[in-house]
Amino acid sequence: MSALHTEICDILGINHPILQGGMGPYKTEDLAIAVTNAGALGVISCIGMAATLLPEAAPIDAVRLFGTDPPPVILQKSIEAVAKGTKGTGGVFGVNIPVAAEFLLASEMFARSVVESRESDSDIERSLRVVVTSAGNPTPWAQLKEQGLIWAHVVPSVYHAKKAEKAGVDIIVASGHEGGAHVSWDPVHSMVLVPAVAKAVKTPVVAAGGFCDGNTLAAALSLGAMGIQMGTRFIATKESDFETIWKQAIIDREERQTLVGRGLFGPMRFVRNQTAERIVEQTLEDVPRFYLGEPLDSNEAILKLERDGFEDLIDAKSDTALMFGGEVVGRIDDLPSVQDLIEEIISDAVKTIQSLPNEVISE
Ligand SMILES: Cc1cc2nc3c(=O)[nH]c(=O)nc-3n(C[C@H](O)[C@H](O)[C@H](O)COP(=O)(O)O)c2cc1C
């Protein structure tokens, strides 16, 4: 099989220029193992683990998902499990730490847990090589590099990409508005964002938001990116940790069936259903006040909706469960293994890139 090799492969020590996006509320432990063993970058997700700090206020059933350990211990166990599960292939993996202002206490705990896990075990030190920060200000996190970690940061605009570059990140993940879960209030989509960021910074760029196959990987490389980060596509895989109902929703929906509404920190893109529609209605009432800087009286109401939605999800009862997903749901209709998916993406991207000159260039 022909391979694709970019600067991202060298920086991260991976075979294929594909990153798995961090995806709460699950730990994405099984997914991270499968992605890493397939030669791409698997990533553990922390965001849901923090819910165990305030289980009664959290919009998920934290105890059921994570037990009662404190968040840094949950992460440490997860890191140990992924290091063990990937030891055979010698692959590398990362941890996603959201650094939103509302989440900073938890972010610091998770960063410490990453550093301590690496210090405590040479296998973990070798395999846990990457931290992907997201949803906030990168500047205070440069210390991660001093710990020998490779540091990627997710951005939604050229402004934020320049800020991340100034902070010293190794990789910038430019994430377009079509992506699943947290998005920016300013809707810049991948087709505009990725080439604009690639032009504005010298740091290698990974494209996120809407990527799912060989054609879109080839497109990302044409736009100046060195690889792709996928979230929604990886949900619908055999190994992913997501509930069956969530995987099926991704497979069933068409491209018009996602909605953006207020989420935990800023807006989120949801898979369209009754619960998502109610959140959007609530958002439309609140957003003008949000822009005027007034407090949002109905935060609690939105959190309650999310809480109810998640309870529904965790019991896997019905299609009213609250689920996040990107517009790319419309391009996903199967449930492959991670290994098959990655192999197909790479071989199709190679075919696309090789066939284009013959098809479109005239002498
Ligand atoms: C269910 C779901 C949960 C997500 N949770 C997180 C998260 O915890 N942290 C994060 O940085 N990004 C999160 N994301 C964004 C992904 O990491 C990725 O950047 C995004 O899904 C890319 O767009 P795509 O969905 O079109 O592939 C999430 C996405 C989805 C679909």
PDBQT file of the ligand as one rigid body, heavy atoms in Angstrom, charges set to zero:
ROOT
HETATM    1  C1  LIG A 401     -18.973  13.993  20.344  1.00  0.00    +0.000 C 
HETATM    2  C2  LIG A 401     -17.884  14.976  20.228  1.00  0.00    +0.000 A 
HETATM    3  C3  LIG A 401     -17.231  15.391  21.382  1.00  0.00    +0.000 A 
HETATM    4  C4  LIG A 401     -16.158  16.283  21.306  1.00  0.00    +0.000 A 
HETATM    5  N1  LIG A 401     -15.504  16.646  22.454  1.00  0.00    +0.000 NA
HETATM    6  C5  LIG A 401     -14.374  17.384  22.373  1.00  0.00    +0.000 A 
HETATM    7  C6  LIG A 401     -13.561  17.600  23.525  1.00  0.00    +0.000 A 
HETATM    8  O1  LIG A 401     -13.835  17.110  24.618  1.00  0.00    +0.000 OA
HETATM    9  N2  LIG A 401     -12.445  18.369  23.368  1.00  0.00    +0.000 N 
HETATM   10  C7  LIG A 401     -12.084  18.903  22.153  1.00  0.00    +0.000 A 
HETATM   11  O2  LIG A 401     -11.048  19.587  22.058  1.00  0.00    +0.000 OA
HETATM   12  N3  LIG A 401     -12.845  18.713  21.050  1.00  0.00    +0.000 NA
HETATM   13  C8  LIG A 401     -13.943  17.949  21.125  1.00  0.00    +0.000 A 
HETATM   14  N4  LIG A 401     -14.665  17.664  19.984  1.00  0.00    +0.000 N 
HETATM   15  C9  LIG A 401     -14.170  18.153  18.682  1.00  0.00    +0.000 C 
HETATM   16  C10 LIG A 401     -13.277  17.091  18.012  1.00  0.00    +0.000 C 
HETATM   17  O3  LIG A 401     -12.101  16.898  18.759  1.00  0.00    +0.000 OA
HETATM   18  C11 LIG A 401     -12.883  17.463  16.562  1.00  0.00    +0.000 C 
HETATM   19  O4  LIG A 401     -12.054  18.593  16.535  1.00  0.00    +0.000 OA
HETATM   20  C12 LIG A 401     -14.111  17.722  15.700  1.00  0.00    +0.000 C 
HETATM   21  O5  LIG A 401     -15.051  16.677  15.889  1.00  0.00    +0.000 OA
HETATM   22  C13 LIG A 401     -13.700  17.775  14.238  1.00  0.00    +0.000 C 
HETATM   23  O6  LIG A 401     -14.798  17.943  13.399  1.00  0.00    +0.000 OA
HETATM   24  P1  LIG A 401     -15.639  16.697  12.777  1.00  0.00    +0.000 P 
HETATM   25  O7  LIG A 401     -16.610  16.336  13.838  1.00  0.00    +0.000 OA
HETATM   26  O8  LIG A 401     -16.265  17.262  11.567  1.00  0.00    +0.000 OA
HETATM   27  O9  LIG A 401     -14.665  15.602  12.493  1.00  0.00    +0.000 OA
HETATM   28  C14 LIG A 401     -15.745  16.796  20.042  1.00  0.00    +0.000 A 
HETATM   29  C15 LIG A 401     -16.435  16.392  18.899  1.00  0.00    +0.000 A 
HETATM   30  C16 LIG A 401     -17.476  15.496  18.972  1.00  0.00    +0.000 A 
HETATM   31  C17 LIG A 401     -18.159  15.070  17.709  1.00  0.00    +0.000 C 
ENDROOT
TORSDOF 0
